[in-house]
């Protein structure tokens, strides 16, 4: 792929003139920070080295030293980093990380992965200094595990084959060797991982990873997570991510540096400096593709002052205003849909049938927990959250048979608030629970459109049909009629289409997928009021496997991402409905992980959404949702629920119930 940075050579460049401008900007009381940042961020690194030389020649002073004296804080670190030669800056990052005990695989990979490919940028940086810094970096390698040391040493040698080197006869063999080194045996042959991942070319390894997925029926990353651990696991995952797409790897690191409370400024500065002349344009597009928000806007929201101005200059533009993909991002988007289509993910819940189950004994224990003065909430939580839904239905029957009472009514009487809603939700059958959630979303003042969309966009045909029946039995009205009376326009039509439970089933039809992709593309450019209807006819009726192929072909024929097109062409609830369908098709556990995050982040908790997702997915894919949550937010779902509890959002017995359903710490 052709990488492109946001910083290029400045035309009509005059190093002496620039040196004079910088000298005047720092002369006297105070500094003209805007002039400094405007000039430095509009010159390439090679040009900055010429400015340094001219400054020393004209004024007999070190420009970086003067800048460090005049500027302060993060702004000073950013400007000083931009003025250094790339290799020196990388070496300094490693040395600083060693001295402060903050070294991580990211620091190393950003540095070591650049040395071979970008040696031409080491202007003014002697070989002796590079080697000195590399010798010092050996100190840090000793702090890592044995296998991590070996791989770091290999990275430092710069022995990876050039990107255009592909040994076709070795691709299948390497994939098989990696499989046999991990998944196919008891224990793991780490040396084999080091040899293959540390030496083969990027292009070769990308083919190996595709072949590996065919053999193992899982992605390389999933195998690494299950077979390796500790520093070595993190290092191997970082290497694989860089091999798949270096821009996407850096996009993820940038996002993690800014999300949540506080900013990891060292990471933010390091990446923004090191990639500004290499692939920042593609990192920006990957960022937008992954997080549905531009890098520009995230920097704008998360930083301030001259530091922010400088970072935004390096970023170079706001991709929320952009249209088509950059080439690298288009390739990644296409590949993401291809991986989504190929993936054979085993869905796992966190709640399973209890062994040695005795419904009569459980019914008696529940009655005892609610009888007399006070309620034993711990017993209720322990029983209800550790039985499958089918087992809970047996408990309901046994309770009525033994005591002539409705356990649901007794639970409702004894419990209160969110704990009551959580436990009662678990005790309902899945179709009854979905029907109840749909009713809650419709009744009263205002409609919870997001809940309607979440349920109808993610349930199977069978689940929707069962929910329709349960709704009619409970409320003596059809769900379709209530939706029709409570919503309107194209949004109503989408919901009515989905509530039929008539989505096609089966695998993708490749020819039809190409036609559907073209139909969606034409609908975007035709000046017509039928755009919404044309999207609905495909998104609401085609099978999930077919839609994955459609969205992949859409990238190929339009060079655009289906989500970005929907955001541009649609608005309001209709836009949200289509985006929910797309995200559910792409990765349903990830869709729910994001829903859980939104339910808990910020001030207050959307408990209805939290309960709805935790209950409805507990026996289907909550384990997968936990994994996606950890990948997206660098915190486990279990941890997030606990932290939010400390903030007063989920507390006491309600929190215990949620954590029991969550099932464990990741």
N, C-alpha and C positions, 0 to 999 in steps of 0.2 A: 504494500500500500504506500502511496505517496503521502508522507506526513507534511503538514503545514503549520507553521507557527503564526503568531499574531504580530511578532516583532520582526521587521525586515530592515535592510540597509536604508539609511536616510539619504535621499537624493541631494546632490550638491553639497556633500558633507565637507566641512572644514574643521578639523580638530582644534586648530589654534583659536578660531573664533568661539567654538564651544567651550574651550578651556577658559577663555576670558569671561564668557557669560557666567560660568559657574563660579569663577573667582569673585566677580562683582556681586553675585547672589549671596555669597557668604561673607562679604566684606562689611565691616561696621557692626552696629548693634542690630541683632536679629538677623534672620535669614529669609530669603525669598523662596520659601518651600515650593510654591507652585511652579516657579521657573525651574527649580532643580528637578522636580519629578517629571515635568513636561519634557524637558530635554533628555533626561536619562532613559525614559520609557519610549522615546521615539528614535533611539539609536540602537543598532545591533550591538552585540557584545564585542565583536571585532572592532567596531568603531569606538566603543567605550575605552578599549585598551589604547587606542591611538590618542584619545582625549587625555587619558592618564599620563601618557608619555609627554604630550604637549604641555600639560599642566606643570609637570616636574621640570621640563626644559625652560618654560617661561618664568616660573615663580620659585623654582628650587624647593618645592614642597610636594608632599604625597597627597594626592587628591582624596584617596579613600580615608586617610587619616584626618583630613580637614572635614570631610563629610561626617565622619563619626563624631568629631568634636562639636560640630554645629547642630546635628540632628539628635533625636532621642528616641528611645523605646523601639517599638515594632517598626516604625517608619525608618529609623536609622538602620536596623538590621536588614530591612528589605532593600533599601537603596545601596548599602554597602555590598550586599550579596549580588546585586545586579552589576556592580562595578568590577567584581572579581572575575578572572577567567573561569569558565565552567569547571575544569578539572580541579582547580584550587578550591573553588566553592564546595565541590563535592567532598574533597579531602577534609576540608574544615568541618563540614557537617558530621563526618564520621568521627573526627577527633573530638569535637564538642560532645557528641553523643557518648563517647567513651568516658570522657572526663566527668560528665554529669550523670552517668549510669542510666541514660535514657535511650540506649541504643535499641533499635528494633529492626525487623526484617525489611521494613519499608525504606528506612534510611539506607541500608546496604544495597537493596535492589535498585533504588533510584540512582545510586552512585556507580556500582559495579556494572550495571547493564549499559551504562553510557560510554564507558571508557573505550571500548573497541570501536563502536559505530561512529563516535563523534570525536575521535582523536584530533581531527583537524581544527577543533575549536580551542585547543589548549594553547592559545597565543600568550606569549610572555610567561609561560609556566614551565620551568625547567624539568627535565626528566628526573633529575636528582630529587627535586621537591616531591614529585609524584611518588617516587619510590620510597622516600622517607615517610610520607604519610601512609603508604601502604604497609610499610614495616610496622608502624605504630598501630595500624588497624588489626594486626595479628593479636594484640593484647585483648581486643574485644572478642575475637573468635574463640578464645579460650573460655569465655563465659558461657558458651553454648554447648549443646550436646555433641557427642562424638560425630554423629552423622551430619549435624548442622555444620560443624567445623569443616568437614570434608567438602560439603557442597559450597560453602562460602569460599574455600580455597580454590575450588574449581572456577567459580565466578570470577575471582580475582585474576586468574590466568588469562582470561579473554580467549578461551579455546573453542567457543561455540562455533560450529560451522556457519558460513555465510548464509544469508536468508534464502538465496536462490538454489542452495544445495539440497536436493531431494533424492534420497536413495529409495527408488520405488520398490525394489526387491526387499528392502529392510522395513518398510512401513508396517506390513502385516506381522513380521517377525518381532519388531519392537513392541507392538500392541500386545502380542501374545506373551512376550517376555514380562511385560508390566503386569499383565493379568496373573501369570503364574507366580510372579514375585509377591503378589498380595492376595487377591481374592481367592485364588485357586489353592492356597496352602495354609497350613496352620502357622501363624507367625508371618513376618514380613521380611523380604530380602531388600533392605534399604539400599544396599550398594547398587542394585540394579536400577532403582529409581534415580540415584545420583548419576550413574553413568549415562543413562538415556536422556533424562531431563536436563542434565548439565552440559551435554555436548552436541546434541542434534540441532539442526537449524530450526528456526521458528516455523518455516513453511512445512518442513518435514514433520515436526511434532504436531502441527495442526491436523495433518492427515492421520497421524498415529492416534490422536484423540478421537477422531471420527471412527476409525477402525476399532478402537478400544470399546467404544459404546456399543458397537455391533456385537462384540464378543461377550462383554460383561453385562450388557443390557442396563448399564448405568453410566453416568458421566464420570470422567476421571476424578473430578473434585470430590464426588461422593465416596469413591473408593479410598482416596487419600484420607478423608475424614474418618472412615471406619477402620483403616489399617494403620495409620500413623498417629502420633500424639506430640504434644509439646511444641518446642521451637521448630523441630524438624517438620512437623505437620504444617505449621504456619508458613514456613519457608517454601515447602513444596506447593502449597496452595497459591502463594504469591507468584511463584514461577509459572505455574499453570495459567493463572489469570493473565500474566504478562504475555505468555505465548498466545493465548486466545485473542487478546486485544490489549495492547499496552494503553491506548487511550481510555478504554473502559476501566482498566485497572486504576489509572490515575483519577478518573472521574469518581470512582467509588471512594478513593482515599480523600479527595477534596470534600465530598459530601460528609464523610464521617468526621472530618476536621472541623466542620461548622455546625453540624446538627446538635440539638440539645442545648444544655446550659454550658456556656463558655465556648471558647474556640481554641483548637490546637494550632496555635499560630506558627509553631516551628514547622509542622507538616504543611500548612497552607503556604508559608513563605517558600519552603524548599521546592514544592511542586510548581508553584507559579513562576519561580525564577528558572528552574531547570527545564521546563517544557515550553517556555514562551517562544522560543525560536525553532522548536521541533515539531510539535503536534497539538498546540493549544486549541486550534480550530476544531480538530477532531475530538479532543477531550470535551470541549464545550457541547458539541452535538451529542456525544455519548451521555453526557450529564443530563441533557434535556430528555433524551430517550429513556434513560433509566429512572429519573426522578420527577418527570413532568414539570420541571421548573428549570429556568435557565441558571447557569453558573453565575452570570452577571447579577441577577436579582438576589441570589443567595448571598453573594459577597456584599451586595448593597445593604441587605437587611442585617448582616451579621458583623459588620466592621464599621469603622468611623474615621473621620478626619482625613489627613493626608495619606495615612495608611490605606484607607479605603480607596481614595482617588488613584493611588499608585496601582493597587491590585486591579481595579477596574480598567486602567490603561493596559495592563498586561493581558487581562481577559479579552479586551478588544471589541466587545459587542454583546448585545442582548439577543439571545436566540429565541426568546418568547415572541420576538417580532419577525423571526426568520420563517422561511417557507420550506424549501426543499432541504434534503439531507446533504451534508458534505459527503464525499465519496466513501471515506472510511466508515462513517456512521451508517450509511446506507447498507454497506456490506455487513455490518454488525447486526442491524435490524433484520436483514434477510436471514442471517445465520441464527438469530434468536428465535425467529418463527420456525426455522427448520429444526432446531433443537427441541422446541416445544412440540413439534409434530412427531419427532422421533422418540421422545422420552417415553419410557414405560415405567412410570413412577408407581411404586407400591404405596397406596394410601393406607394410613394407619390412624386409628383413633387412640385416645388415651384411656377410655373406659371400656372394660372388657367384662364378659360374663364371669361372675364369681365362681370359684371352685367349691364343690361340696355345698351347693346352694340349697337352702331350705326355706321356702317362702313362708311357711307357718311360723318358724322360729323368728324370722325377720319381722313378720307382722306383730308378733308378741313383743319383740324388743321395741318396735316403734310405739305400740300402745303404752308400754311401760314408761317410755321416754316422755309421753305426753300426759300421763295420768297423774292426778294429784296436783299439789302446789308446785309451780315452776315447771320448766321444760328442759329436758336434757338435749340441748342442741347438738352437742358433739356426737351423741349416738345417732341422731337423725342424719347428720351430715355424713358420718362414716358409712351408714347403711346405704343411703340413697346414691351417694357418689361412687360407690364401689360395686354397684350392680348394673348390669346392662338394662336397656329399656325394656326388653322382653321380660327380664326377671322382675322388674318393678311392676309390670302389669300383673304378674302372678301374685306379687305381694298385695296389690290392691284387691284382688279377688279373695285371697286368703283372709285379709283383714276384715272384709265385709262378711265372709263366711263365719269367722270366729266370734266377731264382736257385734255384728249387725250394724256396723257404722261405716261411713265413707271416709277412708283415710285422707282423701283430698280435703274434705271439709274440716277434719280434725287438724290437719297440718295448717290450713289457712287460719284456723282459730288460734292455734298455739304460737305460730310464727308471725313475724311482721316485717314490713319494709322489703328491702332487696333480697334478704335471705328467704323470705316467703316466696317471692317471685321466682328465685332461682330453684328452690326445692320443688315447688309446684310445677315449674317448667320441665324439670327432669322426670317428674312422675307422670306427665302426659305422654301419650304416644306421639311420635314425630309429626304425624299429620295433624293431630289435635293442636300441638304446639305451634306449628306453622300457621294453622287457621287462626289461632289466638293472636299471634303476632301480626297477621294481616288485619285482623279486626281492630287491634290497638292502633295500627298505623292509619286506619281510615276514620275511626269514630272520634267524636269530640270536635273541638274547634281546631281547625288546621289539619293538614294531612302530612304524615311522615313519608314523604316521597322516597327518601333514601332507603327506608325499610322495605317498601313495596318493591323497589328495584332490586335490592340485594336478594330478597327471597326468590322473586320470579326469574331473575337472571342466572341463578346458580342451582336451581333444583332440576332434577331429571323429570322427564315426562311422567313417570310413574309417581314420583313424589308430588308433582303438581296436581295430578288427577285425584290422588288420595286426599290432598289438602282441600280441593274443591268439595269433595264429598263430606269431609269433616266439618267444613265451614257451613254447609247447608244443614247438616244435622244439628249443629250447635246454635245457629242463628236464624234458621228457617228462611234464609234468602240465599240467592246464588252470589258467589264472590264476584263473578263478572258484572252482575247488576250493581253491586255496591261500588265497584271500581268505576263503572260508567257514570254513576251519579256523583262521584267524588272527585273525578279528574276530567280533563278536557283536552281537545286538540290532538296533535300527533302523539303526545305523551300517553294519552288515554288509549289511543289505537295500538301503541307498542305494548302496553300492559295487557290489553285485551288479547292481542296476538299471543303473548307469552302464557297467559292463564289458560289457554286452550290445551296446553300440554301436548302439542302436536309437532314439536321440533323433529326434523328428520333424524334418523339414527343410522349408524354404519360409518364406514370409512370414507375418505375423500374421493371424489371423482375428479381426476386431474384436469380433464378437458373442461368440465363444467366449472371448476375452480378458476381457471384462466378467464373464462367468460364472465364469471361473477366479479372477478377483480377488475376487468375492463369496464363492466357495468358500473361499479362503484366509482372508478376513475372518471368515467364519462359524466356521472351524476354530479361530480364536483365542479366540472368545467362548464357544463351546460347551464345557460341562464334560464333556469326553470324552477317552478314551484314544486316539482315532483321529487326533488332531491331526498327529502325525508322519507317519502314512500318507497323510493328505490332502495334506500339503505335498509328500511324496515323489512322489505320483502326478502332480503338476504340474511341480515343479522338475526332476525327473529325466527327463521324457519330452517336454516341449514344446520347440519350436525356440527358438533365441536371439531372433530377431526377435519371436516371439510372446510370450516371457517379458518382453521390454522393455515391450511394451504392457500385459501383465498387471500388472507392478510399477507402471506409471504409473497405471493404473486403480485399483490398490490404494490409492495415496495419495488419490485422489479419493473413494473410497467409505469409507475408514476414517480419513483425516487422520493416517495413521501411515506410517512408513517400514518397508519390508519387513525391512530389516536389524535395526532396533531391535526389531521384533516377534519375529524369530528369536532374538535375544539374550535376550529376556524369556521366551519360551515354551520354548526348547530349552536343552540344556546339553551340555558335553563334546564329543566327536568329532562327534556328529550336528550340533550347532550349527555347528561349524567347517566341516563339509561343505556345509551349506546356505548359509552365508555365502560360501564360496568360489564356489559356483555363481552366487550373486547378483552378486558382484563381477566375476566373469568375464563374465557377461552384460552388466553395465553398461559395463565397459571392460577388456578382457583385457590390453592392454599395461600399464595402470595396476596391475592385479592382480599381474603379474609384477614390475613396478618395485618394488612394496612388498615382494614376496618377496625380491628382491635386497637391498633395504635391510636387512631383518630378518636376512638371512644374514650381513651384514658388520658391523652396528652392535654396540656393546657389546664386552665382553671375548671374544676368540676369534671365529673365523669358522666358520659352518656350511658347510664346503667342499663337502659333498655337494649341498646345495641350490644353492649358487653355481654349481657345475659343471653341475648338471642344467638349470638355467634358461639359462645362457649357451650351452650346446651345443644344447639342444632348440629354442631360439628364434632361433638365429643366422641362419638363412636364411628365417625367417618374418616376424618383427616386432620384432627386437631394436633396430632403428633407432627404431621407435615407442616401445619400452620406454625407450630412452635419453631421449627427449623427455619422457615422463611422469615419469621419475626426476628430471630437472632441474626440472620444474614442481613436483613434490611436495617436493623436499628442497633446492632452491636450490644444488645442487652437481651437476656432471655425473657420470654413472656412471664415466666414464674417470678423473676426478679422485678419486672416492670409492675406486676400486680402488687408485689410487696412494697415497692417504693411508693406507688400511688396510694397504698394503704396508709403509709406514714404521712402522706399529704392530706389524708382525710377523705380520699375518694372511695376507697374500698377498705372497710374496717371490720374488726371483730369476727363474728361467725360468718358473715357474708364473705369476707376475705378467705376464711378457712375453706368454705365451700368452693370458691373459685380456684384456689390453689389445689384442692383435691381433684377437681375436674382437669386442671392443667396437667397434672400427672407427674411433674418432676422438673428439676432444674437442668438447663442445658449448658 
